[in-house]
Amino acid sequence: MGKSQRCPKSCALAVLGVTAAAILAIVVYLGVTKLGDSTSSGNANAGHQADDFGGDGEYVFLTFAPTIEPTPMTIVTPGSPTKSPTFPPPTSANNNLRQPSQPISLTYSPGDLSVEYDGLLLSTGLVATLVAEADSLVPYANGGESELDFEQDPKGGATFPLPNGGWIYVVDFARGNDRGGVGALTFNADGRVTDYRMLLEDTNDNRHGTPTPWGTYLSVENIDDDGSIYEVDPTGVILATRTLLGSAAGRSAWTGVAVDNRRSNSPVFFVSSNQDEEGFVFRYKPSQAAINAHLFSEPAFHLLQDDAAPTVEYLVLVPTPEDPSRGVFTWIDDADVGKDSAIDNFASISDVDAYDGVLYVTSEERKELFVLDLDNEEYTSASTEIGEFDGDPASVLHILSGHESRRRRARQLHAGHAHGGGGPAGLPADLPYLYLTEDGNDNEQSGIFARNDDGQYAAIVVADDRRGGDASSLAFSPSLKQMFFAMKGSGKVYMVERQDGESFDSPVLATSYIEE
């Protein structure tokens, strides 16, 4: 045996490090165990618990693993790569983000169209970056490029958070002749593209989808008498699948889909159609048997493929005789009555959205927005044809946080100035929260407009060059600090941020509403 040697100083430090790590592991274990106890007891702050939705169960979410490259359903390699697009200089505001210790200096003024960028007019305090363009390879943050060209005719979109702070921006493509589908742009935490791939291919005229409560995406086809509704995994790990939503009321030209997920044990889906330029709206309730089989155990992905007696009912509006802009509504299982009501009251539905017990319905033909209180079964309607907002409302998206939380934050950020009377900060009477995109048909103005509680509209972005086509694919990043949209005609996708680094649901400097 050799002579024992004394452990050097570096060895002793290593031993101390291992010991500290072991102690830390024990502390973390105890903390996780305690968190599990509080979660199981219904801690509302521990995620999407039953108390959040008013139900009795907990959704089984898809797991997004950033270290695993997702496998797309189909990858088609083009015969010859096209030249990368020539992008305008980046104008991202990431470097201007406010540090927590710094006071807020608001610069965003919705409706004050003073910023010019790539044929667009943006509100003061916004900066834009072109991130993708049709028929061109998508540039990546690392200097590389996508294998595929970005597709033409983007028409819908949504975002999904990733554990690394990034997100996936899912985009519908409204091409015909089996050239439509759904693609995905992956962004890192800095808002830079790291991947582009197709998730669904060989479909037609996909548009205006919505996320499900368990982390998938629903994409609708707008084909007369033959449209389907697909469920897509944003990571591409699970193959895209046709759901019963697209056939429960017969195949039709679907225009939008939304979900009321306030109760986790009974999600309700709403689907709109503009079949034969008339269309209708129906709601779909999965049966309790299907919910028990799929919603709270793997895989929730199959809930909308289970044909165990779902409830299908059609929207019927009953306007008041003295004021047709308001009334009551009901849901019935008679398709003919539902379709007749649609013809009489809201023909050619372009999109639907649901948020916090309210269903929003846009009528492209009548240029109207319908707001339905799902609990009290009352509705109001109003024209969207106000001032320069003279186009057709193509899509509707309620993306901002609840009104009361905005008011609380406004009072916190601007002490002494409540959210109703303005003041030195120039805080408007209310923040616009309901975003609509506008089709630029017949040389009408195309862009993105936002509506406040009082029915006033502010122009957020408009196309200075009307040849760019319709504004579409509107979505916001999970933090609400980035807004995404596309111009359908040019196939360009933009990311827009506030120069002051704030989220889009934060207070603004001032708002210029459109005069009637």
PyMOL commands that set and color helices and strands:
alter all, ss='L'
color gray80, all
select helices_A, chain A and resi 9-40+44-46+50-53+94-96+244-246+275-277+288-294+300-305+335-345+403-413+441-443+466-468
alter helices_A, ss='H'
color red, helices_A
select strands_A, chain A and resi 109-117+120-124+126-133+137-139+145-149+154-161+167-173+180-187+193-203+206-211+217-227+229-232+241-242+252-260+268-273+280-285+311-320+323-332+349-355+358-363+368-373+378-383+392-398+434-439+447-451+457-463+471-476+482-487+492-498
alter strands_A, ss='S'
color yellow, strands_A
deselect
rebuild
show_as cartoon
